[in-house]
Amino acid sequence: MSAEGERPLRADAQLNHDRLLAAAARAFTREGTGASLKAIAQDAGVGIGTLYRRFPTRETLVEATYRAEVARVCAAAPELLETLPSARALRVWMDHFVDLMATKHGMADTLRAVLVADGALRMRSRDLLTEALATLLAAGVADGAIRPDADTDDVLMSLGGVTLIAGEPDQRDQAGRLLDLLLDGLKYGGQATPTD
């Protein structure tokens, strides 16, 4: 994924670019933004010079990684709906969201400065995530798996809450249980509205 306004990359350069962003996401999730850039390049199977040509500063790598991870999570929504029932697709997407937030947490200090400097990036990311989640919820409502009054903003806030409470890698089992509870709440009344 090249930045806006740049020429498209050659296929081999795009592959290197994508590998670097995937390696950076893994490293930042594990070690934070202080992760070794040399180790990221090695994990991606490229030299450190390739990393610096694409991302001249740590901040540009963090920003590009964040953009790529948001795009990856958002692109997963329609892909999941093509292969899974709507409620299962939503639950798998929730796992992707938790992964994104873990990566974001690892990049917190540097990313905070990037997002303050570029408020449009923060808003655009939130809009993309909201749109992806709305697609999943609409599919679930359409086939009766998800309650019709499910509000996208409420669900997004709930997902954010899960990541605040159980966003560390060693809390992944707890996060999964919380996501299961959230999905059960979204399913309740999916086929028929309960009476009081």
NORDA-V382944 format. One record per residue. RES is the residue in three letters. OMEGA is omega in radians with two decimals (999 if undefined). Layout:
BEGIN
<<RES,OMEGA> <RES,OMEGA>>
END
This chain:
BEGIN
<<MET,-3.14> <SER,3.14> <ALA,3.14> <GLU,3.07> <GLY,3.13> <GLU,3.04> <ARG,3.04> <PRO,-3.13> <LEU,2.98> <ARG,-3.09> <ALA,-3.12> <ASP,3.11> <ALA,3.11> <GLN,3.11> <LEU,3.10> <ASN,3.11> <HIS,-3.11> <ASP,3.10> <ARG,3.12> <LEU,-3.13> <LEU,3.10> <ALA,3.11> <ALA,3.11> <ALA,3.12> <ALA,3.12> <ARG,-3.10> <ALA,-3.12> <PHE,3.10> <THR,-3.11> <ARG,-2.90> <GLU,-3.06> <GLY,-3.06> <THR,3.04> <GLY,-3.14> <ALA,-3.13> <SER,3.10> <LEU,3.09> <LYS,3.11> <ALA,3.09> <ILE,3.11> <ALA,3.12> <GLN,3.12> <ASP,3.14> <ALA,3.14> <GLY,3.13> <VAL,3.08> <GLY,3.14> <ILE,3.10> <GLY,3.10> <THR,3.12> <LEU,-3.08> <TYR,3.07> <ARG,-3.12> <ARG,-3.03> <PHE,-3.02> <PRO,3.11> <THR,3.08> <ARG,-3.13> <GLU,3.12> <THR,3.08> <LEU,3.11> <VAL,3.14> <GLU,-3.14> <ALA,3.12> <THR,3.12> <TYR,3.12> <ARG,-3.10> <ALA,-3.14> <GLU,3.08> <VAL,3.13> <ALA,-3.13> <ARG,-3.13> <VAL,-3.12> <CYS,3.13> <ALA,-3.13> <ALA,-3.05> <ALA,3.14> <PRO,3.11> <GLU,3.12> <LEU,3.14> <LEU,3.10> <GLU,-3.01> <THR,-3.06> <LEU,2.98> <PRO,-2.99> <SER,-3.11> <ALA,3.11> <ARG,3.10> <ALA,3.11> <LEU,-3.11> <ARG,3.11> <VAL,3.12> <TRP,3.10> <MET,3.07> <ASP,3.10> <HIS,3.12> <PHE,3.12> <VAL,3.08> <ASP,3.11> <LEU,-3.11> <MET,3.07> <ALA,3.09> <THR,3.13> <LYS,3.12> <HIS,3.11> <GLY,-3.12> <MET,-2.90> <ALA,-3.04> <ASP,-3.12> <THR,-3.10> <LEU,3.12> <ARG,3.13> <ALA,3.12> <VAL,-3.09> <LEU,3.07> <VAL,3.14> <ALA,-3.09> <ASP,3.14> <GLY,3.12> <ALA,3.11> <LEU,3.12> <ARG,-3.12> <MET,3.13> <ARG,3.12> <SER,3.12> <ARG,3.12> <ASP,3.14> <LEU,3.12> <LEU,3.11> <THR,3.13> <GLU,3.13> <ALA,3.13> <LEU,3.11> <ALA,3.10> <THR,3.14> <LEU,3.14> <LEU,3.13> <ALA,3.11> <ALA,3.12> <GLY,3.08> <VAL,-3.11> <ALA,-3.13> <ASP,3.04> <GLY,-3.12> <ALA,-3.08> <ILE,-3.12> <ARG,-3.05> <PRO,-3.12> <ASP,3.12> <ALA,-3.11> <ASP,-3.07> <THR,-3.13> <ASP,3.12> <ASP,-3.13> <VAL,3.11> <LEU,3.09> <MET,3.11> <SER,3.09> <LEU,3.08> <GLY,3.10> <GLY,3.09> <VAL,-3.10> <THR,3.06> <LEU,-3.09> <ILE,-3.02> <ALA,-3.07> <GLY,-3.14> <GLU,-3.13> <PRO,-3.13> <ASP,3.10> <GLN,-3.03> <ARG,3.12> <ASP,3.11> <GLN,3.10> <ALA,3.12> <GLY,3.11> <ARG,3.11> <LEU,3.09> <LEU,3.09> <ASP,3.10> <LEU,3.11> <LEU,3.13> <LEU,3.10> <ASP,3.09> <GLY,3.12> <LEU,3.12> <LYS,-3.05> <TYR,-3.13> <GLY,-3.13> <GLY,-3.14> <GLN,-3.14> <ALA,3.13> <THR,3.13> <PRO,3.10> <THR,3.13> <ASP,999>>
END
